[in-house]
Amino acid sequence: METYNEAKTLILRTTINLIFEKGISALSIRHIADAANISKSNIYYYFDSKDDILNTFIEDKTAEYNELKKELENTVANRDRIYKIIEFLLEGQQHNNCGCELYVLLLMLQDRIVTGEATRNKINELLDDISEDLSTAFESECDQRNIDRYESVFDMVVGKIIMANVNGYYVRLNKLFDDVLQLI
């Protein structure tokens, strides 16, 4: 087997891909093990449970976003900040062509059976942080009259991300990304 970090990454990536294919409720450690071509005991070596895998994914996304925020502190142009944040939101689709990871977070929020209150709170904190940073960048980039327009565009982007993932139109996410960049 790979190194410790490579094995954990394989399990996380496999889990995310399975969520796109089957949804969270249908996900099991057995499904993950079969798809990753490793034993269930190997998964339990790295993670205590399916919830532990999902929480690790959320913690990783939060850490990635916090790193991005540090990087953005040195970014003067708000347009560049908006670009980087939207790029972060569409991440995943660009790496594995199976949908963006924002959609997985939204699925976790929706599935109360699988994800508990603490997990949903972590996701909400991350999404609130992203939303606040985008709003601040939009407000700084646009004059006051255009803020509503940009917020509407952002709402449309999130809606299209959801629909593209639901319908499996992942190629459209790349076009959406290009369209959004032309707007900002």
N, C-alpha and C positions, 0 to 999 in steps of 0.2 A: 504494500500500500504506500501511498505518497507520504510526504511529511505531514505532521500534525495539522498545520494550517491549510495545506492543500486538501487534506481529507475533509476538514470542516467546511471549506469552500465548496467542495464537490457536493456535500450533503445539503448545504444551503442552496446552491444553484439548482440542484435536482428538485428540492422542495418547491422553490419558486416556479420552476417550469411545470411541475405537477399541479400547482395551484392554478396556473393558467389553463391547463388541460382539463382538470377535474373539479376545481373549486376546493375550498378549504374543508368543507364538511366531509367530502369523500376521501380526504387525505389520511393516510395511516403510515405508521413507521414501516410496515410491510411494503406498502407501495413505494416509499422512498428507497428502501433497501433494494427492492427489485430493480427500480429504475436506475439506481446508482451502481448496480451490480456489486453490492457489498452485503454483508450479513447484518441482521438486525442488531446483534450484539456489538458489532462495530459502530453502529449509529449510537447505541447507548453508551459506548465508551466516550464519545464526544458530547453527547447531549442527554439530558435526563428524560426528556419527553418531547412530544411534538410541540407542545407549548414552549419549551425551552428553545427549540429551533426557531419558532416564530419570533420569540422575544429577542433572540440573538440577531435575527434579520432586522428587527426594529432598532435595536441598539447600534448595529452597524450602519444603517441608513442615517440615524441621528448623528453618529460620529462623523460620517462622510459629510453631512450637511454642515456640521460645526467646523470641519476643516475648510469647506468651501467658504463659510462666513469669514474665517480668518484670512483666506486668500482675497476675498472681496473687500476687506478693510483697506487694502492697497490699491483698489480699483477706483479711479476717480470718476469715470464716466458711468452714469446710471444706466445708460443703454447697455453697457457691457455687463453690469450687475444683472439686469433683467435677462439678458442672453444666457448667462451662466446658471441662473436659477431655473429657467425653463429647460435648459439642457439637463440639469440635475433631475427635474421632474420627469423627463422623457428617458432617463437613463435606464438601462436594462434592455429596452427594445433595441438599442443600438449595439448592445453586446451580444445578445442571444437571439434576436429576431423572434421572440415569442411574446412580446408585449412589454409594457413598461412597468417598473416596480411600484410606481404610484398606485397603479390599479390593484396590486396585491395589498397595499396598505388600506385602500378603500374597501376591499373585500373583507379584510380583517375587522374593520370597523362595523361592517354590516353583520357579520356572523357572531352573534352573541353567545351561541352555544360553545363554539371553539375558543374564542378569545374572551378573557375575563375583563372585568372593569379596569384593573391596573394596566393591562395591555392596551385597551382602548384609550386610556388616559395618555399613555406614552405616544400613541399615534396622533392623538389630537394635539398634544404639545408640539410635536414635530410639524404637523400641518399648519398650526397656528403661527409658528415661528416663520415658516416659509411664506405664508400669506402676509404676515406683517412686513417682512423684508421686501416682498414684491410690491406691496402697497406703497412703502416708503420710496422705493426706487421709481415707481410710476409717478408718484406725486412730485418727486424732484425732477423727473425728466419732462413732464408735461405741464402745460399751463392748466390752471384750475378748471377751465371749460372742458378739457379732454379727459379728465380723470375718470368720469363715469364711462366714457367710451372705452378706455383701456381696461377698466374693471369688467366691463361687459365682454371684451375680447378675452380676458383671462378666464371668465366663467365659461365662455364658449370653448376655449382650449381644453379646460378640464372635462367638459362634457364630451368633446370629441375624443379625448383620450379614453374615456370610459367606453364610449360606443365602439371605437376601433378595437379595443380589447375584447369587449363582449362579442363582437362579430368576427374577430380574427383578422381584421384588416390592418395588419401591422405595417404594411408598406405605406399606408396613408399617414401613419405617424411621422414618417420622414418628411412627407409633403407638408403636413401640418406644422412641423418644426420650421421648415423653410418659409411658410406663409407667415408665421408669427414673427420671424426675424425681419420680414419686410415691413411689418406693421410698426415695429419699434425703431 
